[in-house]
């Protein structure tokens, strides 16, 4: 008696080559059922093993053909849906002649050959290290720009503060000279200020030990000393 339920056939893992010449190992399975028992008996002698042999050849060739037209990245990204649909479309109705209906072809694993894994993993690690180094360099460059900008702002602020201080000092000195000029222009005070300046000059000249002060007879200080005598 022929089974009328859905059957599973597990294909052996096999090498396939992508469009970009990358070798991968495809591990797939097929869900199928006997759609036409009479045709199945006539074409395959009612043997499940014969049906599985036809399924194996047909599905494997289809998987190989479909993947050969796809880049490795496309195969990996489409393995959960798009790849299965493409394989089923490629098979078409070729199994109808045996009274067989293919329900779906699913890929359990898409892996790299064992001798390629180490090289691929090393390349992936190297690529990620390069990306990390690039991000680090960009971060350091941005940090340097911020530091330079901050330093420039500090220099500008210090320069502005110094300029303001110099303006204030200059204004104070100008005001002092203005007051001093006004004082000397007042005749009632000019003699007094001349006398004060003479005293300041004498103080500087006599600083230290054993100093002798020589005065002109017409200097304000000499006149004071002469009046004391």
C-alpha positions in Angstrom: 0.0 0.0 0.0 1.3 3.4 -1.0 1.5 6.1 1.7 -0.8 9.1 1.2 0.9 11.3 3.8 3.6 14.0 3.3 7.0 12.4 3.2 10.4 13.8 4.1 13.6 13.1 2.1 16.9 14.4 3.6 19.5 15.1 1.0 23.2 14.5 1.9 25.2 17.7 2.4 26.9 18.7 -0.9 29.3 21.3 -2.2 27.8 24.1 -4.4 29.6 27.1 -6.0 28.2 30.6 -6.0 28.2 33.1 -8.8 31.2 34.8 -7.1 33.1 31.5 -7.1 32.6 30.8 -3.4 32.3 27.2 -2.3 29.5 26.4 0.2 28.1 23.2 1.7 24.3 23.0 1.3 22.4 20.7 3.6 18.7 20.4 2.5 15.6 18.4 2.8 12.4 17.8 0.7 8.8 17.5 1.6 6.9 15.5 -1.0 3.9 13.2 -1.5 2.5 10.8 -4.0 0.0 12.8 -6.0 -0.9 10.2 -8.7 -0.6 6.6 -7.4 -1.2 5.0 -10.7 1.5 7.0 -12.5 3.8 6.5 -9.5 3.4 2.7 -9.8 3.9 2.7 -13.5 7.0 5.0 -13.7 8.8 4.0 -10.5 7.5 0.5 -9.9 5.8 1.7 -6.7 9.2 1.9 -5.0 9.8 4.8 -2.5 13.6 4.3 -2.9 13.2 4.9 -6.7 11.3 8.0 -6.0 13.9 9.3 -3.5 16.6 8.7 -6.1 14.7 10.8 -8.7 14.1 13.5 -6.0 17.7 13.5 -5.0 19.0 14.0 -8.5 16.4 16.6 -9.5 16.6 18.7 -6.3 20.4 18.6 -6.1 20.8 19.8 -9.7 18.2 22.5 -9.0 20.0 23.7 -5.9 23.3 23.8 -7.7 21.9 25.7 -10.7 20.1 28.3 -8.5 23.0 29.0 -6.2 25.4 29.2 -9.2 23.4 32.3 -10.3 23.6 34.0 -6.8 26.4 35.7 -5.0 27.3 34.2 -1.6 25.8 37.1 0.3 22.5 36.6 -1.7 22.5 32.9 -0.8 23.0 33.6 2.9 20.4 36.4 3.1 17.8 34.4 1.1 18.2 31.0 2.7 15.0 31.3 4.8 12.6 32.0 2.0 13.8 33.4 -1.3 16.2 30.5 -1.9 13.5 27.9 -1.4 11.1 29.6 -3.7 13.8 30.0 -6.4 14.6 26.2 -6.2 11.0 25.2 -6.4 10.5 27.5 -9.4 13.6 26.0 -11.1 12.3 22.4 -10.6 8.8 23.3 -12.0 6.6 20.4 -12.8 9.4 17.9 -13.7 8.3 15.5 -11.0 4.8 15.3 -12.3 5.8 12.5 -14.7 6.4 10.3 -11.7 3.1 11.1 -10.0 5.1 13.0 -7.4 4.3 16.4 -6.0 7.1 18.4 -4.3 5.7 20.5 -1.5 8.8 22.4 -0.5 12.6 22.3 -0.6 14.2 23.7 2.5 17.9 24.4 3.4 18.8 23.4 6.9 22.4 24.7 6.7 24.6 26.7 4.4 28.1 26.4 5.6 31.7 26.8 4.4 33.9 23.8 3.7 35.9 23.0 6.8 39.2 23.9 5.1 37.9 27.4 4.2 36.5 28.3 7.6 39.7 29.3 9.3 40.7 31.7 6.4 37.2 33.2 6.3 37.0 33.7 10.0 40.4 35.3 10.1 39.4 37.6 7.2 36.2 38.6 9.1 38.1 39.3 12.3 40.6 41.4 10.3 37.8 43.4 8.6 36.2 44.0 12.0 39.5 45.1 13.5 40.0 47.5 10.6 36.6 48.9 11.2 37.2 49.3 14.9 40.6 51.0 14.2 38.9 53.4 11.8 36.2 54.3 14.4 39.0 54.8 17.0 41.0 57.0 14.7 37.9 59.1 13.8 37.1 59.5 17.5 40.6 60.6 18.4 40.6 63.0 15.5 37.3 64.5 16.6 38.6 64.8 20.2 41.7 66.6 19.0 39.6 69.0 17.1 37.5 69.7 20.2 40.6 70.2 22.3 42.2 72.6 19.7 38.9 74.5 19.5 38.8 74.8 23.3 42.4 75.9 23.5 41.8 78.5 20.8 38.8 79.8 22.7 40.8 80.0 25.9 43.6 81.9 24.2 41.1 84.4 22.7 39.5 85.0 26.1 42.9 85.5 27.8 43.9 87.9 25.0 40.7 89.8 25.3 41.1 90.1 29.1 44.6 91.3 28.7 43.5 93.9 26.2 40.7 95.1 28.5 43.2 95.3 31.4 45.7 97.3 29.3 42.9 99.7 28.3 41.9 100.2 31.9 45.5 100.9 32.9 46.0 103.3 30.0 42.8 105.1 30.9 43.9 105.3 34.5 47.3 106.7 33.5 45.7 109.2 31.2 43.3 110.3 34.0 46.3 110.7 36.3 48.3 112.8 33.8 45.2 114.9 33.2 44.8 115.6 36.9 48.5 116.3 37.2 48.5 118.6 34.3 45.5 120.5 35.7 47.4 120.8 39.0 50.5 122.2 37.4 48.5 124.7 35.4 47.0 126.2 38.6 49.5 129.0 39.6 48.4 128.9 43.2 49.6 125.3 43.4 52.5 125.1 40.9 55.1 126.2 43.5 53.9 123.6 45.9 54.0 120.8 43.3 57.5 122.0 42.2 58.6 121.8 45.8 57.2 118.2 46.2 58.9 117.1 43.1 62.2 118.6 44.3 61.8 116.7 47.6 61.2 113.4 45.7 64.3 114.0 43.6 66.4 114.8 46.7 65.1 111.6 48.4 66.2 109.5 45.5 69.6 111.2 45.3 70.4 110.9 49.0 69.4 107.2 49.3 72.4 105.3 50.7 75.3 106.3 52.9 77.6 109.3 52.8 75.8 111.2 50.0 76.3 114.9 49.3 73.5 116.9 47.6 74.5 119.8 45.3 71.7 122.2 44.5 71.4 125.1 42.1 70.9 128.3 44.0 67.6 128.9 42.1 66.1 125.5 42.9 63.1 125.5 45.2 64.8 123.2 47.6 67.9 125.4 47.8 65.7 128.4 48.5 64.1 126.6 51.5 67.5 125.6 52.9 68.8 129.2 52.5 65.8 130.6 54.3 66.4 128.2 57.2 70.0 129.5 57.6 
